[in-house]
Amino acid sequence: MFEQVKEILARQLRVSPDRVTLDAQIKKDLGADSVDILQLLMRLEDDYGIVIPDQELAKFETVGDVVAFLDSIKQ
């Protein structure tokens, strides 16, 4: 799951995949803004056929948070 999220974030945010780690903060370390976060949300929902509730989205601070959420709903 991490590799898929890493690829999406690196492409969307135009950053080196090496910068996308589980501990990387999406806004601070990867430079995402609110529009980037919204685009990430839509992409994940489309790719995985899911709906991410707003209260969950608010918890996404690190790449690891996103991966953990996706892992938890795919079980």
VEXKE-668074 format. One line per 3 residues: their letters; for each residue x, y, z of N, C-alpha, C. Coordinates in Angstrom, 3 decimals, always signed. Layout:
N
A = X:Y:Z:X:Y:Z:X:Y:Z  ...
# end
This chain:
75
MFE = +0.832:-1.187:+0.000:+0.000:+0.000:+0.000:+0.886:+1.264:+0.000  +1.968:+1.221:+0.790:+2.850:+2.391:+0.865:+3.394:+2.767:-0.507  +3.816:+1.780:-1.276:+4.409:+2.080:-2.586:+3.398:+2.761:-3.502
QVK = +2.144:+2.356:-3.418:+1.111:+2.966:-4.251:+0.866:+4.415:-3.830  +0.767:+4.653:-2.527:+0.550:+6.017:-2.018:+1.766:+6.881:-2.335  +2.932:+6.317:-2.195:+4.173:+7.045:-2.491:+4.185:+7.511:-3.949
EIL = +3.810:+6.630:-4.851:+3.791:+6.967:-6.276:+2.786:+8.076:-6.562  +1.598:+7.968:-5.971:+0.557:+8.989:-6.172:+1.032:+10.347:-5.665  +1.572:+10.370:-4.444:+2.016:+11.638:-3.850:+3.185:+12.247:-4.617
ARQ = +4.157:+11.435:-4.983:+5.327:+11.949:-5.707:+4.902:+12.583:-7.032  +4.010:+11.917:-7.738:+3.557:+12.434:-9.036:+2.712:+13.694:-8.840  +1.764:+13.629:-7.916:+0.850:+14.754:-7.715:+1.555:+16.001:-7.201
LRV = +2.487:+15.815:-6.266:+3.163:+16.959:-5.651:+4.462:+17.338:-6.352  +4.811:+16.556:-7.376:+6.031:+16.800:-8.149:+7.261:+16.848:-7.243  +7.374:+15.825:-6.407:+8.545:+15.684:-5.534:+9.220:+14.363:-5.838
SPD = +10.474:+14.274:-5.459:+11.208:+13.027:-5.634:+10.573:+11.942:-4.772  +10.391:+10.744:-5.308:+9.847:+9.652:-4.510:+10.656:+9.388:-3.233  +11.931:+9.739:-3.255:+12.782:+9.546:-2.068:+12.320:+10.397:-0.889
RVT = +11.644:+11.497:-1.171:+11.154:+12.376:-0.090:+9.885:+11.839:+0.562  +9.198:+10.938:-0.128:+7.931:+10.396:+0.379:+8.231:+9.181:+1.257  +8.255:+9.429:+2.557:+8.476:+8.354:+3.528:+7.256:+8.257:+4.423
LDA = +7.167:+7.193:+5.192:+6.026:+7.034:+6.099:+5.937:+8.167:+7.106  +7.079:+8.706:+7.518:+7.112:+9.769:+8.517:+6.978:+11.175:+7.928  +7.013:+11.292:+6.605:+6.955:+12.614:+5.966:+5.595:+13.258:+6.212
QIK = +5.632:+14.510:+6.656:+4.392:+15.266:+6.837:+3.958:+15.799:+5.476  +2.715:+15.533:+5.145:+2.226:+15.845:+3.803:+2.319:+17.338:+3.498  +1.927:+18.167:+4.429:+1.980:+19.619:+4.182:+3.379:+20.178:+4.390
KDL = +3.961:+19.894:+5.530:+5.243:+20.511:+5.898:+6.411:+19.976:+5.060  +6.539:+18.663:+4.985:+7.705:+18.076:+4.314:+7.552:+17.970:+2.799  +6.316:+17.760:+2.344:+6.105:+17.544:+0.912:+5.506:+18.759:+0.210
GAD = +5.154:+19.792:+0.983:+4.701:+21.046:+0.402:+3.271:+21.049:-0.123  +2.442:+20.128:+0.344:+1.054:+20.085:-0.121:+0.247:+21.230:+0.479  -0.676:+21.763:-0.311:-1.613:+22.754:+0.212:-3.004:+22.123:+0.243
SVD = -4.009:+22.895:+0.587:-5.353:+22.334:+0.741:-5.894:+21.774:-0.577  -5.559:+22.381:-1.693:-5.999:+21.874:-2.995:-5.331:+20.530:-3.276  -4.049:+20.423:-2.962:-3.340:+19.157:-3.147:-3.973:+18.047:-2.312
ILQ = -4.349:+18.383:-1.079:-4.967:+17.399:-0.187:-6.299:+16.945:-0.770  -7.080:+17.882:-1.282:-8.368:+17.541:-1.882:-8.174:+16.645:-3.104  -7.191:+16.959:-3.932:-6.913:+16.137:-5.103:-6.455:+14.738:-4.697
LLM = -5.665:+14.657:-3.634:-5.226:+13.355:-3.128:-6.435:+12.552:-2.678  -7.332:+13.185:-1.945:-8.541:+12.535:-1.466:-9.348:+11.964:-2.636  -9.572:+12.788:-3.645:-10.356:+12.341:-4.798:-9.668:+11.197:-5.531
RLE = -8.366:+11.287:-5.651:-7.611:+10.227:-6.338:-7.702:+8.911:-5.570  -7.524:+8.965:-4.256:-7.603:+7.744:-3.449:-9.004:+7.145:-3.503  -10.009:+7.998:-3.432:-11.390:+7.504:-3.498:-11.662:+6.838:-4.847
DDY = -11.203:+7.448:-5.927:-11.397:+6.865:-7.255:-10.620:+5.567:-7.428  -9.355:+5.582:-7.038:-8.497:+4.409:-7.238:-8.942:+3.209:-6.415  -9.433:+3.463:-5.210:-9.757:+2.363:-4.300:-11.253:+2.135:-4.127
GIV = -12.082:+2.916:-4.811:-13.519:+2.733:-4.719:-14.054:+2.910:-3.305  -13.543:+3.931:-2.617:-13.920:+4.174:-1.225:-14.399:+5.611:-1.066  -14.956:+5.892:+0.097:-15.287:+7.253:+0.486:-14.539:+7.535:+1.783
IPD = -13.766:+8.586:+1.797:-13.000:+8.948:+2.987:-13.764:+10.046:+3.717  -14.276:+9.748:+4.917:-15.015:+10.753:+5.678:-14.130:+11.959:+6.029  -14.753:+13.136:+6.096:-14.010:+14.359:+6.409:-13.249:+14.257:+7.717
QEL = -13.839:+13.592:+8.722:-13.156:+13.486:+10.013:-11.884:+12.639:+9.907  -11.856:+11.697:+8.977:-10.637:+10.908:+8.756:-9.603:+11.739:+8.007  -10.060:+12.480:+7.023:-9.152:+13.319:+6.237:-8.401:+14.293:+7.124
AKF = -9.076:+14.813:+8.124:-8.459:+15.772:+9.045:-7.311:+15.139:+9.830  -7.298:+13.823:+9.932:-6.251:+13.116:+10.688:-5.007:+12.839:+9.844  -5.086:+13.051:+8.544:-3.975:+12.746:+7.649:-2.898:+13.817:+7.745
ETV = -1.921:+13.593:+8.609:-0.796:+14.524:+8.711:+0.446:+13.970:+8.031  +0.662:+12.673:+8.170:+1.827:+12.046:+7.562:+1.402:+11.045:+6.500  +2.354:+10.662:+5.679:+2.093:+9.630:+4.675:+1.666:+8.348:+5.384
GDV = +2.276:+8.066:+6.518:+1.924:+6.875:+7.289:+0.475:+6.878:+7.742  -0.074:+8.050:+8.048:-1.486:+8.155:+8.436:-2.391:+7.708:+7.289  -2.057:+8.122:+6.081:-2.840:+7.753:+4.905:-2.759:+6.246:+4.673
VAF = -1.549:+5.710:+4.736:-1.340:+4.278:+4.516:-2.080:+3.460:+5.580  -1.991:+3.871:+6.838:-2.670:+3.149:+7.922:-4.180:+3.149:+7.713  -4.740:+4.282:+7.292:-6.176:+4.345:+7.040:-6.557:+3.396:+5.908
LDS = -5.829:+3.433:+4.803:-6.146:+2.574:+3.675:-6.014:+1.104:+4.052  -4.990:+0.778:+4.820:-4.813:-0.603:+5.279:-6.000:-1.035:+6.145  -6.485:-0.133:+6.984:-7.562:-0.493:+7.910:-8.890:-0.747:+7.192
IKQ = -9.133:-0.071:+6.078:-10.403:-0.291:+5.389:-10.328:-1.403:+4.359  -9.141:-1.806:+3.991:-8.974:-2.866:+3.001:-8.904:-4.252:+3.638  -9.029:-4.323:+4.946:-8.940:-5.625:+5.624:-10.261:-6.317:+5.631
# end
